[in-house]
C-alpha cells in the first residue's frame, strides 16, 4: 500500500493509459486495466463489460480528445473523472465519465465507469 500521492499517481497512470488505448484504437491495454468483473454504462445507458470494451472499433474517429482529468482516493477506492470529445465523420460526441478503481491484493484496477452525454 502506497501513500495517497502514490495511489493517486498510479490511478492517473491507469486512467491515462485507458485514454491512450482509445486514442490509438487499440483496446488490448484494457486487459490489465479493467477487472474481470468490471461493469459500466455508456452514454446511452447500455451495459458495458470488460469484454465488450476490449473490442477494437471498426471505424475510426477523426479526433479523440480527453480533458478535465481529476482523481480522488478513498482508501482502497479511487475515482477519476474526465471529458471525452469525439469527432466522427458525421457527428461530434461530447461526454463526461466517472471511473471507479479498486485496489485488490495491492493492485489497482478499474471496476466501473458511467458515461453521460454533455448537453448541447
N, CA, C and O atoms as a Tinker XYZ file with bonds, in Angstrom:
   480  protein
     1  N      0.851000   -1.182000    0.000000    73     2
     2  CA     0.000000    0.000000    0.000000    64     1     3
     3  C      0.888000    1.235000    0.000000    63     2     4     5
     4  O      1.767000    1.379000    0.850000    81     3
     5  N      0.653000    2.128000   -0.965000    73     3     6
     6  CA     1.466000    3.327000   -1.080000    64     5     7
     7  C      0.850000    4.497000   -0.332000    63     6     8     9
     8  O     -0.190000    4.383000    0.318000    81     7
     9  N      1.531000    5.616000   -0.450000    73     7    10
    10  CA     0.983000    6.842000    0.123000    64     9    11
    11  C     -0.182000    7.303000   -0.753000    63    10    12    13
    12  O     -0.375000    6.809000   -1.864000    81    11
    13  N     -0.943000    8.245000   -0.239000    73    11    14
    14  CA    -2.070000    8.751000   -1.019000    64    13    15
    15  C     -1.585000    9.331000   -2.346000    63    14    16    17
    16  O     -2.218000    9.126000   -3.382000    81    15
    17  N     -0.458000   10.056000   -2.319000    73    15    18
    18  CA     0.087000   10.640000   -3.549000    64    17    19
    19  C      0.504000    9.550000   -4.535000    63    18    20    21
    20  O      0.291000    9.694000   -5.738000    81    19
    21  N      1.097000    8.459000   -4.039000    73    19    22
    22  CA     1.493000    7.345000   -4.916000    64    21    23
    23  C      0.264000    6.664000   -5.512000    63    22    24    25
    24  O      0.247000    6.310000   -6.691000    81    23
    25  N     -0.765000    6.486000   -4.679000    73    23    26
    26  CA    -2.008000    5.872000   -5.169000    64    25    27
    27  C     -2.651000    6.747000   -6.236000    63    26    28    29
    28  O     -3.095000    6.238000   -7.265000    81    27
    29  N     -2.708000    8.053000   -6.006000    73    27    30
    30  CA    -3.272000    8.976000   -6.996000    64    29    31
    31  C     -2.493000    8.892000   -8.304000    63    30    32    33
    32  O     -3.085000    8.849000   -9.382000    81    31
    33  N     -1.164000    8.870000   -8.206000    73    31    34
    34  CA    -0.323000    8.801000   -9.410000    64    33    35
    35  C     -0.562000    7.500000  -10.167000    63    34    36    37
    36  O     -0.621000    7.515000  -11.397000    81    35
    37  N     -0.700000    6.379000   -9.471000    73    35    38
    38  CA    -0.935000    5.092000  -10.125000    64    37    39
    39  C     -2.304000    5.070000  -10.806000    63    38    40    41
    40  O     -2.425000    4.592000  -11.934000    81    39
    41  N     -3.321000    5.576000  -10.138000    73    39    42
    42  CA    -4.665000    5.605000  -10.729000    64    41    43
    43  C     -4.688000    6.524000  -11.945000    63    42    44    45
    44  O     -5.292000    6.183000  -12.962000    81    43
    45  N     -4.041000    7.681000  -11.857000    73    43    46
    46  CA    -3.974000    8.589000  -13.011000    64    45    47
    47  C     -3.204000    7.956000  -14.167000    63    46    48    49
    48  O     -3.548000    8.173000  -15.329000    81    47
    49  N     -2.167000    7.177000  -13.862000    73    47    50
    50  CA    -1.416000    6.484000  -14.905000    64    49    51
    51  C     -2.318000    5.496000  -15.637000    63    50    52    53
    52  O     -2.319000    5.442000  -16.867000    81    51
    53  N     -3.090000    4.709000  -14.872000    73    51    54
    54  CA    -4.019000    3.751000  -15.479000    64    53    55
    55  C     -5.102000    4.461000  -16.282000    63    54    56    57
    56  O     -5.450000    4.036000  -17.384000    81    55
    57  N     -5.628000    5.543000  -15.724000    73    55    58
    58  CA    -6.657000    6.327000  -16.399000    64    57    59
    59  C     -6.127000    6.872000  -17.725000    63    58    60    61
    60  O     -6.815000    6.815000  -18.744000    81    59
    61  N     -4.915000    7.396000  -17.708000    73    59    62
    62  CA    -4.293000    7.933000  -18.919000    64    61    63
    63  C     -4.001000    6.823000  -19.928000    63    62    64    65
    64  O     -4.143000    7.029000  -21.133000    81    63
    65  N     -3.598000    5.656000  -19.446000    73    63    66
    66  CA    -3.342000    4.520000  -20.334000    64    65    67
    67  C     -4.644000    4.078000  -21.011000    63    66    68    69
    68  O     -4.647000    3.730000  -22.191000    81    67
    69  N     -5.738000    4.094000  -20.266000    73    67    70
    70  CA    -7.068000    3.783000  -20.816000    64    69    71
    71  C     -7.401000    4.785000  -21.921000    63    70    72    73
    72  O     -7.818000    4.397000  -23.012000    81    71
    73  N     -7.214000    6.083000  -21.633000    73    71    74
    74  CA    -7.484000    7.113000  -22.628000    64    73    75
    75  C     -6.640000    6.899000  -23.881000    63    74    76    77
    76  O     -7.142000    7.009000  -25.000000    81    75
    77  N     -5.368000    6.597000  -23.692000    73    75    78
    78  CA    -4.467000    6.402000  -24.825000    64    77    79
    79  C     -4.875000    5.187000  -25.655000    63    78    80    81
    80  O     -4.726000    5.202000  -26.876000    81    79
    81  N     -5.384000    4.145000  -25.017000    73    79    82
    82  CA    -5.867000    2.969000  -25.751000    64    81    83
    83  C     -7.000000    3.360000  -26.691000    63    82    84    85
    84  O     -7.102000    2.835000  -27.800000    81    83
    85  N     -7.852000    4.284000  -26.245000    73    83    86
    86  CA    -8.944000    4.769000  -27.099000    64    85    87
    87  C     -8.398000    5.624000  -28.234000    63    86    88    89
    88  O     -8.855000    5.511000  -29.371000    81    87
    89  N     -7.418000    6.483000  -27.931000    73    87    90
    90  CA    -6.834000    7.330000  -28.976000    64    89    91
    91  C     -6.184000    6.492000  -30.074000    63    90    92    93
    92  O     -6.309000    6.806000  -31.258000    81    91
    93  N     -5.493000    5.432000  -29.680000    73    91    94
    94  CA    -4.771000    4.572000  -30.637000    64    93    95
    95  C     -5.667000    3.528000  -31.283000    63    94    96    97
    96  O     -5.226000    2.814000  -32.184000    81    95
    97  N     -6.925000    3.422000  -30.840000    73    95    98
    98  CA    -7.844000    2.389000  -31.344000    64    97    99
    99  C     -7.273000    0.999000  -31.091000    63    98   100   101
   100  O     -7.416000    0.095000  -31.914000    81    99
   101  N     -6.623000    0.843000  -29.935000    73    99   102
   102  CA    -6.045000   -0.446000  -29.545000    64   101   103
   103  C     -6.496000   -0.732000  -28.125000    63   102   104   105
   104  O     -5.945000   -0.185000  -27.170000    81   103
   105  N     -7.487000   -1.581000  -27.988000    73   103   106
   106  CA    -8.075000   -1.833000  -26.675000    64   105   107
   107  C     -7.334000   -2.896000  -25.866000    63   106   108   109
   108  O     -7.735000   -3.184000  -24.739000    81   107
   109  N     -6.268000   -3.486000  -26.405000    73   107   110
   110  CA    -5.528000   -4.538000  -25.697000    64   109   111
   111  C     -5.077000   -4.119000  -24.292000    63   110   112   113
   112  O     -5.154000   -4.940000  -23.378000    81   111
   113  N     -4.610000   -2.879000  -24.073000    73   111   114
   114  CA    -4.193000   -2.492000  -22.721000    64   113   115
   115  C     -5.301000   -2.597000  -21.668000    63   114   116   117
   116  O     -5.018000   -2.672000  -20.473000    81   115
   117  N     -6.566000   -2.600000  -22.114000    73   115   118
   118  CA    -7.662000   -2.688000  -21.149000    64   117   119
   119  C     -7.676000   -4.035000  -20.425000    63   118   120   121
   120  O     -8.308000   -4.163000  -19.376000    81   119
   121  N     -6.991000   -5.032000  -20.967000    73   119   122
   122  CA    -6.989000   -6.357000  -20.335000    64   121   123
   123  C     -6.416000   -6.314000  -18.926000    63   122   124   125
   124  O     -6.864000   -7.067000  -18.061000    81   123
   125  N     -5.430000   -5.449000  -18.673000    73   123   126
   126  CA    -4.888000   -5.352000  -17.317000    64   125   127
   127  C     -5.444000   -4.161000  -16.533000    63   126   128   129
   128  O     -5.336000   -4.126000  -15.308000    81   127
   129  N     -6.036000   -3.187000  -17.226000    73   127   130
   130  CA    -6.599000   -2.016000  -16.541000    64   129   131
   131  C     -7.954000   -2.355000  -15.930000    63   130   132   133
   132  O     -8.251000   -1.943000  -14.809000    81   131
   133  N     -8.782000   -3.108000  -16.667000    73   131   134
   134  CA   -10.135000   -3.432000  -16.210000    64   133   135
   135  C    -10.151000   -4.748000  -15.451000    63   134   136   137
   136  O     -9.554000   -5.730000  -15.891000    81   135
   137  N    -10.831000   -4.771000  -14.313000    73   135   138
   138  CA   -11.017000   -6.004000  -13.552000    64   137   139
   139  C    -11.924000   -6.943000  -14.341000    63   138   140   141
   140  O    -12.746000   -6.487000  -15.135000    81   139
   141  N    -11.781000   -8.234000  -14.131000    73   139   142
   142  CA   -12.618000   -9.199000  -14.851000    64   141   143
   143  C    -14.101000   -8.981000  -14.571000    63   142   144   145
   144  O    -14.936000   -9.250000  -15.434000    81   143
   145  N    -14.442000   -8.496000  -13.369000    73   143   146
   146  CA   -15.849000   -8.264000  -13.023000    64   145   147
   147  C    -16.289000   -6.816000  -13.281000    63   146   148   149
   148  O    -17.295000   -6.365000  -12.735000    81   147
   149  N    -15.535000   -6.094000  -14.112000    73   147   150
   150  CA   -15.845000   -4.717000  -14.479000    64   149   151
   151  C    -17.258000   -4.630000  -15.066000    63   150   152   153
   152  O    -17.685000   -5.495000  -15.831000    81   151
   153  N    -17.968000   -3.568000  -14.688000    73   151   154
   154  CA   -19.290000   -3.284000  -15.262000    64   153   155
   155  C    -19.423000   -1.767000  -15.386000    63   154   156   157
   156  O    -18.969000   -1.021000  -14.518000    81   155
   157  N    -20.041000   -1.329000  -16.456000    73   155   158
   158  CA   -20.206000    0.100000  -16.644000    64   157   159
   159  C    -21.408000    0.393000  -17.505000    63   158   160   161
   160  O    -22.129000   -0.515000  -17.919000    81   159
   161  N    -21.624000    1.682000  -17.777000    73   159   162
   162  CA   -22.733000    2.141000  -18.596000    64   161   163
   163  C    -22.208000    3.189000  -19.546000    63   162   164   165
   164  O    -21.481000    4.099000  -19.149000    81   163
   165  N    -22.587000    3.051000  -20.824000    73   163   166
   166  CA   -22.144000    4.019000  -21.819000    64   165   167
   167  C    -23.083000    5.225000  -21.835000    63   166   168   169
   168  O    -24.021000    5.303000  -21.042000    81   167
   169  N    -22.823000    6.154000  -22.737000    73   167   170
   170  CA   -23.599000    7.393000  -22.818000    64   169   171
   171  C    -25.054000    7.214000  -23.186000    63   170   172   173
   172  O    -25.853000    8.139000  -23.044000    81   171
   173  N    -25.411000    6.007000  -23.669000    73   171   174
   174  CA   -26.808000    5.713000  -23.992000    64   173   175
   175  C    -27.459000    4.837000  -22.931000    63   174   176   177
   176  O    -28.595000    4.395000  -23.104000    81   175
   177  N    -26.746000    4.581000  -21.826000    73   175   178
   178  CA   -27.289000    3.781000  -20.738000    64   177   179
   179  C    -27.156000    2.284000  -20.922000    63   178   180   181
   180  O    -27.730000    1.512000  -20.154000    81   179
   181  N    -26.404000    1.862000  -21.935000    73   179   182
   182  CA   -26.219000    0.430000  -22.181000    64   181   183
   183  C    -25.117000   -0.115000  -21.279000    63   182   184   185
   184  O    -24.150000    0.578000  -20.962000    81   183
   185  N    -25.284000   -1.366000  -20.875000    73   183   186
   186  CA   -24.292000   -2.023000  -20.039000    64   185   187
   187  C    -23.018000   -2.277000  -20.831000    63   186   188   189
   188  O    -23.065000   -2.656000  -22.001000    81   187
   189  N    -21.888000   -2.065000  -20.183000    73   187   190
   190  CA   -20.585000   -2.303000  -20.802000    64   189   191
   191  C    -19.764000   -3.202000  -19.880000    63   190   192   193
   192  O    -19.554000   -2.867000  -18.714000    81   191
   193  N    -19.308000   -4.323000  -20.388000    73   191   194
   194  CA   -18.445000   -5.223000  -19.631000    64   193   195
   195  C    -17.006000   -5.066000  -20.105000    63   194   196   197
   196  O    -16.743000   -4.408000  -21.111000    81   195
   197  N    -16.090000   -5.667000  -19.384000    73   195   198
   198  CA   -14.688000   -5.649000  -19.795000    64   197   199
   199  C    -14.557000   -6.169000  -21.216000    63   198   200   201
   200  O    -13.878000   -5.563000  -22.045000    81   199
   201  N    -15.195000   -7.272000  -21.492000    73   199   202
   202  CA   -15.030000   -7.939000  -22.788000    64   201   203
   203  C    -15.609000   -7.108000  -23.929000    63   202   204   205
   204  O    -15.062000   -7.115000  -25.031000    81   203
   205  N    -16.699000   -6.399000  -23.684000    73   203   206
   206  CA   -17.258000   -5.514000  -24.709000    64   205   207
   207  C    -16.352000   -4.316000  -24.973000    63   206   208   209
   208  O    -16.182000   -3.907000  -26.122000    81   207
   209  N    -15.768000   -3.752000  -23.915000    73   207   210
   210  CA   -14.908000   -2.582000  -24.091000    64   209   211
   211  C    -13.592000   -2.929000  -24.774000    63   210   212   213
   212  O    -12.955000   -2.061000  -25.369000    81   211
   213  N    -13.181000   -4.188000  -24.693000    73   211   214
   214  CA   -11.906000   -4.586000  -25.292000    64   213   215
   215  C    -11.999000   -4.807000  -26.796000    63   214   216   217
   216  O    -10.969000   -4.998000  -27.442000    81   215
   217  N    -13.187000   -4.788000  -27.372000    73   215   218
   218  CA   -13.328000   -4.983000  -28.818000    64   217   219
   219  C    -12.875000   -3.714000  -29.534000    63   218   220   221
   220  O    -13.393000   -2.628000  -29.270000    81   219
   221  N    -11.918000   -3.851000  -30.430000    73   219   222
   222  CA   -11.448000   -2.698000  -31.193000    64   221   223
   223  C    -12.547000   -2.235000  -32.140000    63   222   224   225
   224  O    -13.138000   -3.052000  -32.846000    81   223
   225  N    -12.828000   -0.933000  -32.166000    73   223   226
   226  CA   -13.894000   -0.424000  -33.032000    64   225   227
   227  C    -13.525000   -0.545000  -34.507000    63   226   228   229
   228  O    -12.352000   -0.487000  -34.875000    81   227
   229  N    -14.540000   -0.712000  -35.337000    73   227   230
   230  CA   -14.288000   -0.851000  -36.774000    64   229   231
   231  C    -13.982000    0.499000  -37.416000    63   230   232   233
   232  O    -13.082000    0.592000  -38.251000    81   231
   233  N    -14.708000    1.535000  -37.044000    73   231   234
   234  CA   -14.472000    2.866000  -37.610000    64   233   235
   235  C    -13.489000    3.644000  -36.747000    63   234   236   237
   236  O    -13.245000    3.302000  -35.590000    81   235
   237  N    -12.948000    4.662000  -37.316000    73   235   238
   238  CA   -12.013000    5.494000  -36.559000    64   237   239
   239  C    -12.544000    6.916000  -36.480000    63   238   240   241
   240  O    -13.059000    7.463000  -37.456000    81   239
   241  N    -12.408000    7.494000  -35.311000    73   239   242
   242  CA   -12.781000    8.891000  -35.133000    64   241   243
   243  C    -11.726000    9.768000  -35.796000    63   242   244   245
   244  O    -10.548000    9.412000  -35.828000    81   243
   245  N    -12.145000   10.902000  -36.320000    73   243   246
   246  CA   -11.203000   11.856000  -36.892000    64   245   247
   247  C    -10.327000   12.443000  -35.786000    63   246   248   249
   248  O     -9.145000   12.718000  -35.991000    81   247
   249  N    -10.937000   12.630000  -34.598000    73   247   250
   250  CA   -10.154000   13.092000  -33.448000    64   249   251
   251  C    -10.784000   12.574000  -32.163000    63   250   252   253
   252  O    -11.998000   12.397000  -32.072000    81   251
   253  N     -9.928000   12.334000  -31.169000    73   251   254
   254  CA   -10.337000   11.879000  -29.844000    64   253   255
   255  C     -9.616000   12.772000  -28.841000    63   254   256   257
   256  O     -8.386000   12.796000  -28.796000    81   255
   257  N    -10.381000   13.505000  -28.039000    73   255   258
   258  CA    -9.792000   14.440000  -27.086000    64   257   259
   259  C    -10.293000   14.138000  -25.675000    63   258   260   261
   260  O    -11.498000   14.066000  -25.432000    81   259
   261  N     -9.359000   13.964000  -24.759000    73   259   262
   262  CA    -9.688000   13.798000  -23.348000    64   261   263
   263  C     -9.246000   15.052000  -22.610000    63   262   264   265
   264  O     -8.196000   15.619000  -22.909000    81   263
   265  N    -10.050000   15.483000  -21.645000    73   263   266
   266  CA    -9.705000   16.665000  -20.845000    64   265   267
   267  C    -10.353000   16.548000  -19.469000    63   266   268   269
   268  O    -11.081000   15.598000  -19.181000    81   267
   269  N    -10.071000   17.532000  -18.635000    73   267   270
   270  CA   -10.678000   17.660000  -17.310000    64   269   271
   271  C    -10.406000   16.454000  -16.411000    63   270   272   273
   272  O    -11.246000   16.099000  -15.585000    81   271
   273  N     -9.243000   15.825000  -16.565000    73   271   274
   274  CA    -8.903000   14.642000  -15.775000    64   273   275
   275  C     -8.634000   15.039000  -14.319000    63   274   276   277
   276  O     -7.898000   15.986000  -14.044000    81   275
   277  N     -9.246000   14.295000  -13.399000    73   275   278
   278  CA    -9.049000   14.523000  -11.969000    64   277   279
   279  C     -9.183000   13.191000  -11.243000    63   278   280   281
   280  O     -9.799000   12.259000  -11.761000    81   279
   281  N     -8.613000   13.098000  -10.054000    73   279   282
   282  CA    -8.656000   11.857000   -9.281000    64   281   283
   283  C     -8.881000   12.176000   -7.802000    63   282   284   285
   284  O     -8.420000   13.196000   -7.291000    81   283
   285  N     -9.599000   11.280000   -7.133000    73   283   286
   286  CA    -9.773000   11.287000   -5.678000    64   285   287
   287  C     -9.535000    9.862000   -5.194000    63   286   288   289
   288  O     -9.935000    8.903000   -5.855000    81   287
   289  N     -8.888000    9.723000   -4.044000    73   287   290
   290  CA    -8.638000    8.397000   -3.472000    64   289   291
   291  C     -9.257000    8.332000   -2.086000    63   290   292   293
   292  O     -9.105000    9.245000   -1.276000    81   291
   293  N     -9.959000    7.231000   -1.830000    73   291   294
   294  CA   -10.583000    6.967000   -0.537000    64   293   295
   295  C    -10.161000    5.570000   -0.104000    63   294   296   297
   296  O    -10.880000    4.605000   -0.362000    81   295
   297  N     -9.015000    5.441000    0.547000    73   295   298
   298  CA    -8.532000    4.124000    0.970000    64   297   299
   299  C     -8.226000    3.244000   -0.228000    63   298   300   301
   300  O     -7.332000    3.552000   -1.017000    81   299
   301  N     -8.964000    2.151000   -0.369000    73   299   302
   302  CA    -8.751000    1.211000   -1.475000    64   301   303
   303  C     -9.667000    1.482000   -2.671000    63   302   304   305
   304  O     -9.842000    0.617000   -3.530000    81   303
   305  N    -10.249000    2.683000   -2.725000    73   303   306
   306  CA   -11.120000    3.080000   -3.828000    64   305   307
   307  C    -10.617000    4.391000   -4.414000    63   306   308   309
   308  O    -10.284000    5.322000   -3.680000    81   307
   309  N    -10.564000    4.458000   -5.722000    73   307   310
   310  CA   -10.171000    5.680000   -6.414000    64   309   311
   311  C    -11.226000    6.034000   -7.447000    63   310   312   313
   312  O    -11.819000    5.150000   -8.065000    81   311
   313  N    -11.457000    7.309000   -7.633000    73   311   314
   314  CA   -12.431000    7.783000   -8.608000    64   313   315
   315  C    -11.747000    8.793000   -9.508000    63   314   316   317
   316  O    -11.107000    9.733000   -9.036000    81   315
   317  N    -11.890000    8.586000  -10.819000    73   315   318
   318  CA   -11.405000    9.580000  -11.767000    64   317   319
   319  C    -12.609000   10.118000  -12.531000    63   318   320   321
   320  O    -13.651000    9.470000  -12.638000    81   319
   321  N    -12.429000   11.308000  -13.049000    73   319   322
   322  CA   -13.460000   11.881000  -13.899000    64   321   323
   323  C    -12.765000   12.569000  -15.046000    63   322   324   325
   324  O    -11.589000   12.924000  -14.969000    81   323
   325  N    -13.519000   12.748000  -16.108000    73   323   326
   326  CA   -12.948000   13.425000  -17.262000    64   325   327
   327  C    -13.999000   13.680000  -18.309000    63   326   328   329
   328  O    -15.187000   13.414000  -18.125000    81   327
   329  N    -13.517000   14.206000  -19.413000    73   327   330
   330  CA   -14.387000   14.532000  -20.536000    64   329   331
   331  C    -13.787000   13.931000  -21.795000    63   330   332   333
   332  O    -12.574000   13.971000  -21.997000    81   331
   333  N    -14.640000   13.377000  -22.637000    73   331   334
   334  CA   -14.239000   12.767000  -23.903000    64   333   335
   335  C    -15.000000   13.437000  -25.027000    63   334   336   337
   336  O    -16.229000   13.496000  -25.006000    81   335
   337  N    -14.271000   13.943000  -26.010000    73   335   338
   338  CA   -14.889000   14.547000  -27.182000    64   337   339
   339  C    -14.382000   13.810000  -28.419000    63   338   340   341
   340  O    -13.180000   13.733000  -28.669000    81   339
   341  N    -15.333000   13.271000  -29.186000    73   339   342
   342  CA   -15.025000   12.539000  -30.414000    64   341   343
   343  C    -15.545000   13.314000  -31.601000    63   342   344   345
   344  O    -16.653000   13.850000  -31.575000    81   343
   345  N    -14.743000   13.370000  -32.634000    73   343   346
   346  CA   -15.214000   13.934000  -33.896000    64   345   347
   347  C    -15.239000   12.787000  -34.894000    63   346   348   349
   348  O    -14.198000   12.256000  -35.281000    81   347
   349  N    -16.451000   12.414000  -35.304000    73   347   350
   350  CA   -16.642000   11.349000  -36.275000    64   349   351
   351  C    -16.897000   11.963000  -37.649000    63   350   352   353
   352  O    -16.979000   13.184000  -37.781000    81   351
   353  N    -17.019000   11.135000  -38.648000    73   351   354
   354  CA   -17.287000   11.633000  -39.998000    64   353   355
   355  C    -18.595000   12.416000  -40.067000    63   354   356   357
   356  O    -18.672000   13.432000  -40.758000    81   355
   357  N    -19.628000   11.951000  -39.355000    73   355   358
   358  CA   -20.962000   12.536000  -39.485000    64   357   359
   359  C    -21.470000   13.284000  -38.251000    63   358   360   361
   360  O    -22.547000   13.878000  -38.295000    81   359
   361  N    -20.711000   13.264000  -37.152000    73   359   362
   362  CA   -21.188000   13.944000  -35.943000    64   361   363
   363  C    -20.071000   14.086000  -34.918000    63   362   364   365
   364  O    -18.989000   13.511000  -35.044000    81   363
   365  N    -20.382000   14.875000  -33.903000    73   363   366
   366  CA   -19.469000   15.042000  -32.758000    64   365   367
   367  C    -20.146000   14.443000  -31.536000    63   366   368   369
   368  O    -21.365000   14.528000  -31.391000    81   367
   369  N    -19.369000   13.847000  -30.674000    73   367   370
   370  CA   -19.870000   13.274000  -29.426000    64   369   371
   371  C    -19.100000   13.932000  -28.289000    63   370   372   373
   372  O    -17.870000   13.982000  -28.308000    81   371
   373  N    -19.823000   14.431000  -27.312000    73   371   374
   374  CA   -19.230000   15.095000  -26.150000    64   373   375
   375  C    -19.789000   14.420000  -24.902000    63   374   376   377
   376  O    -20.997000   14.441000  -24.667000    81   375
   377  N    -18.905000   13.820000  -24.103000    73   375   378
   378  CA   -19.338000   13.047000  -22.931000    64   377   379
   379  C    -18.450000   13.327000  -21.725000    63   378   380   381
   380  O    -17.291000   13.720000  -21.856000    81   379
   381  N    -19.023000   13.116000  -20.564000    73   379   382
   382  CA   -18.256000   13.103000  -19.308000    64   381   383
   383  C    -18.295000   11.678000  -18.784000    63   382   384   385
   384  O    -19.245000   10.935000  -19.033000    81   383
   385  N    -17.247000   11.306000  -18.053000    73   383   386
   386  CA   -17.220000    9.964000  -17.491000    64   385   387
   387  C    -16.699000    9.996000  -16.057000    63   386   388   389
   388  O    -15.937000   10.879000  -15.662000    81   387
   389  N    -17.135000    9.015000  -15.312000    73   387   390
   390  CA   -16.704000    8.798000  -13.943000    64   389   391
   391  C    -16.258000    7.342000  -13.870000    63   390   392   393
   392  O    -17.051000    6.432000  -14.109000    81   391
   393  N    -14.991000    7.124000  -13.540000    73   391   394
   394  CA   -14.428000    5.776000  -13.467000    64   393   395
   395  C    -14.106000    5.447000  -12.017000    63   394   396   397
   396  O    -13.609000    6.293000  -11.274000    81   395
   397  N    -14.394000    4.216000  -11.623000    73   395   398
   398  CA   -14.130000    3.758000  -10.260000    64   397   399
   399  C    -13.044000    2.689000  -10.315000    63   398   400   401
   400  O    -13.144000    1.722000  -11.070000    81   399
   401  N    -12.015000    2.876000   -9.511000    73   399   402
   402  CA   -10.909000    1.929000   -9.402000    64   401   403
   403  C    -10.916000    1.334000   -7.997000    63   402   404   405
   404  O    -11.302000    1.999000   -7.035000    81   403
   405  N    -10.489000    0.087000   -7.885000    73   403   406
   406  CA   -10.383000   -0.570000   -6.580000    64   405   407
   407  C     -9.000000   -1.208000   -6.476000    63   406   408   409
   408  O     -8.465000   -1.734000   -7.452000    81   407
   409  N     -8.429000   -1.149000   -5.258000    73   407   410
   410  CA    -7.164000   -1.834000   -5.008000    64   409   411
   411  C     -7.508000   -3.189000   -4.408000    63   410   412   413
   412  O     -8.101000   -3.278000   -3.334000    81   411
   413  N     -7.123000   -4.242000   -5.124000    73   411   414
   414  CA    -7.354000   -5.611000   -4.669000    64   413   415
   415  C     -6.018000   -6.332000   -4.655000    63   414   416   417
   416  O     -5.306000   -6.357000   -5.658000    81   415
   417  N     -5.688000   -6.909000   -3.529000    73   415   418
   418  CA    -4.395000   -7.590000   -3.387000    64   417   419
   419  C     -3.251000   -6.694000   -3.828000    63   418   420   421
   420  O     -2.292000   -7.161000   -4.443000    81   419
   421  N     -3.349000   -5.405000   -3.513000    73   419   422
   422  CA    -2.283000   -4.451000   -3.801000    64   421   423
   423  C     -2.247000   -3.926000   -5.219000    63   422   424   425
   424  O     -1.359000   -3.142000   -5.553000    81   423
   425  N     -3.191000   -4.333000   -6.075000    73   423   426
   426  CA    -3.189000   -3.923000   -7.477000    64   425   427
   427  C     -4.438000   -3.087000   -7.776000    63   426   428   429
   428  O     -5.558000   -3.478000   -7.447000    81   427
   429  N     -4.221000   -1.937000   -8.401000    73   427   430
   430  CA    -5.334000   -1.073000   -8.794000    64   429   431
   431  C     -5.884000   -1.524000  -10.134000    63   430   432   433
   432  O     -5.126000   -1.766000  -11.074000    81   431
   433  N     -7.209000   -1.638000  -10.225000    73   431   434
   434  CA    -7.895000   -1.918000  -11.486000    64   433   435
   435  C     -9.215000   -1.163000  -11.506000    63   434   436   437
   436  O     -9.799000   -0.863000  -10.465000    81   435
   437  N     -9.671000   -0.864000  -12.721000    73   435   438
   438  CA   -10.976000   -0.221000  -12.886000    64   437   439
   439  C    -12.064000   -1.260000  -12.674000    63   438   440   441
   440  O    -11.981000   -2.369000  -13.200000    81   439
   441  N    -13.090000   -0.900000  -11.898000    73   439   442
   442  CA   -14.209000   -1.811000  -11.645000    64   441   443
   443  C    -15.534000   -1.290000  -12.205000    63   442   444   445
   444  O    -16.508000   -2.037000  -12.296000    81   443
   445  N    -15.570000    0.005000  -12.583000    73   443   446
   446  CA   -16.823000    0.542000  -13.120000    64   445   447
   447  C    -16.560000    1.864000  -13.844000    63   446   448   449
   448  O    -15.560000    2.541000  -13.607000    81   447
   449  N    -17.495000    2.204000  -14.733000    73   447   450
   450  CA   -17.495000    3.507000  -15.399000    64   449   451
   451  C    -18.946000    3.893000  -15.678000    63   450   452   453
   452  O    -19.791000    3.040000  -15.950000    81   451
   453  N    -19.210000    5.169000  -15.607000    73   451   454
   454  CA   -20.511000    5.700000  -16.014000    64   453   455
   455  C    -20.230000    6.880000  -16.933000    63   454   456   457
   456  O    -19.474000    7.787000  -16.585000    81   455
   457  N    -20.846000    6.856000  -18.109000    73   455   458
   458  CA   -20.641000    7.896000  -19.117000    64   457   459
   459  C    -21.967000    8.621000  -19.314000    63   458   460   461
   460  O    -23.021000    7.993000  -19.409000    81   459
   461  N    -21.903000    9.944000  -19.375000    73   459   462
   462  CA   -23.105000   10.743000  -19.618000    64   461   463
   463  C    -22.832000   11.746000  -20.728000    63   462   464   465
   464  O    -21.742000   12.315000  -20.798000    81   463
   465  N    -23.799000   11.963000  -21.583000    73   463   466
   466  CA   -23.612000   12.960000  -22.644000    64   465   467
   467  C    -23.623000   14.375000  -22.058000    63   466   468   469
   468  O    -24.292000   14.648000  -21.061000    81   467
   469  N    -22.873000   15.255000  -22.696000    73   467   470
   470  CA   -22.879000   16.665000  -22.319000    64   469   471
   471  C    -23.976000   17.327000  -23.143000    63   470   472   473
   472  O    -24.019000   17.188000  -24.366000    81   471
   473  N    -24.844000   18.036000  -22.474000    73   471   474
   474  CA   -25.946000   18.720000  -23.165000    64   473   475
   475  C    -25.392000   19.749000  -24.131000    63   474   476   477
   476  O    -24.430000   20.455000  -23.827000    81   475
   477  N    -26.006000   19.823000  -25.286000    73   475   478
   478  CA   -25.552000   20.782000  -26.319000    64   477   479
   479  C    -25.942000   22.199000  -25.990000    63   478   480
   480  O    -25.637000   23.116000  -26.752000    81   479
